[in-house]
Amino acid sequence: MVIVGTADNRSDIAIVEKPRTFELRHRLRAGHEFRAVYDTRVTVRDDVLLVYGRLNDLGIPRLGLSVSRKVGVAVVRNRWKRLIREAFRLRIAHELPTGVDLVVIPRAPRPPEFDAIAASLARLAGDLCRKLERRGRGDAGASRR
C-alpha cells in the first residue's frame, strides 16, 4: 500500500494498493516438479476440478496447471487457466493449506462461474492436505493458515 498526498491536507491523500500478482515462488514450473506431484498419486476431485497434491518443505502452497485440448479450444483453455490462477492467488493467504504442491486439472466441459472454481479449489486443497496427512506424510509441515 502506498499513500500519495500530503499530511497537511487530508483531502489530497489517496491510498494506492500495490497490485497482487501470481508470484513465481507460488508456481510449479519444471517438469520434474509436476512429475513429483503425479508420482505421489494422491488426488481429490469434484464436478469442477481434479487436484493432484504433494507436500513440500517450502511452507507455501504452489500451483501447477494442466489443461489439455480435451477441455476445448485455446480461448476456453486460457479462460480456465486465468480463473484457476486467480482463485489460487486470492485464497493463498487464508484458505489454502501451506506446504503443499497442487496440480489442478479442469473437469467441467466449460468454465463455471469464478465462485464455483474458487470454492472447489479451497475445499479440494483442504481435503487433499488431510488425505496426505493420513498417509503418514504429515511431518513435512502442511497446515492450515
N, C-alpha and C positions, 0 to 999 in steps of 0.2 A: 504494500500500500504506500502510495506517495501522496503527500499533502502539498498542494500547489496553492500559493497565495501568501498573504501577509498576516501576521498575528494582530496587527493594528486594526484591520478592517475584516471582521468575521464574515461579511457577506462575500468577500473575494476568495474564500477558502473553498477549494474543491478537492475531494478525495478521489484520486485516480487509482483504481485497483490494478495491480500487476496481472497481466493475463496468465491464466493457468494453462500449462501445456502438458502434453503426454511425454514426460521426460524419458530420455534414453535408458536410464537406470531401471525403469519400470517395464522395459520391453525384453522379450526373448527375441534374439536376432539370428544367432548362429544355428546351423543345422544340428550340431551336437547338443544344443540346449533343448531343441524340440524333441530329438531322439531320446534324451534322458527322461523327459516327461512321458513320452509314449511308452518307453520301456518299463516305467513304474506300473503301468496298467491299472491305474485307479481312475474310474470315471463316475460321473453322475450326469443325469440328463433329465430333461422335461420336454414339453412340446416345442419349446423355443430354441434351446441350446443344448449342446453336448459339451461337457467340460472334462478334460484330462487334467490331472494335477500331480504335483510332486513337491515335497518340502524342500526348501533351500535354507542355507545358513546365512542369508543376507539380511534377514529381518524386515524385508519389504516384499510386497506382492509384485509379481511380474506377469505380463500378459503376452501371449503369442496367439496369432490368429491363423486359422486355416480355413479359407473359404474357397471351395472348389467350383469348377464350372457347372457342376450339377445344380448349384444354387441359382444360377441364371447368368445373364449377360453381364458385361463389365460394370454397367451402371448399377445393377442390382447388387453385385458383389461388393462394390465400393461403398454403397449405402450401408450394407450390413457392417462392413469394417468400421465406418465412421460411427455408427450407432453403438457398437460394442466398445470401441475405444473411449467414446465419451462417457458411457455408463461406467466403465472401469475408472476413468480419470476422476469422475465426480464422487465415486464411492471409496477411493483409496484410503482416505483419512479416517473414515468412521464405520464403514460397513464390511469391508473385506478383511479376511484374516491376513496376518503378517507372515512373512517367511514361507510363502507358497508360490510356486510357478504354475500358471494356468495356461492351457491351450484351449481356446474356445472355437467350437465349430457350430455354425448355424444349422438348425434342423427344419425350421418352417420354410414353406415354399417361397414366401416373400416376407420382407422385413415387417414385423409387427410394430406397434407404437413403441416409442422410446421407453416409456414407463414399464412396459411389459418386459423389455430386454433388460432394463436396469434391475428390476425386481428379481428376474430369473437369475441374472448373474450373481447378485448378492446372496440369494438363497442357495444356489448351487455351490458357490465358493465356500460357504459355511458348512454345507453338507459334506463337501469334499474334504475339508480340513478335519472334520470329525471322523470321517472314514479313514483318512491317513493315520490319525492318532490311534484308532482302534487296531490298525495293522502293526502297531509297535514302533512307529517312527515318530512318536510324539516328542522325542527329545531334541529335535532339530529346531525348535523354537516357533512353531506355528501356534499363534494365539490370537484371540480376538482383540481388536483395538477398542 
